């Protein structure tokens, strides 16, 4: 069985700490919506992709599974590639090429 590494990140802030931080004033009227490239829908839900890293590479006793947060279209379920981390965009292209090669 593989280890699952949790998402890193900062600790949740206390309510008193949140109120002291100031957010920049942003005029949403000057923004543009992020929409699904497949169907044009503009609501997304959280999802996760997982990448497995061999124990030979990590030097751990077991393979390591790393979760990667993705946003899925709330209508058609496609991954919003615009919101993917850059490294995941590159990996998606590599995975696509590998699956095309194995299919032929």
Secondary structure, DSSP 8 states (H G I E B T S, - for coil): --EEE---------HHHHHHS------GGG------TTT----EEEEEEEEEE-HHHH-SSS-EEEEEEEEEETTT--B-GGGS-HHHHHHHHHHHHHHHHHH-
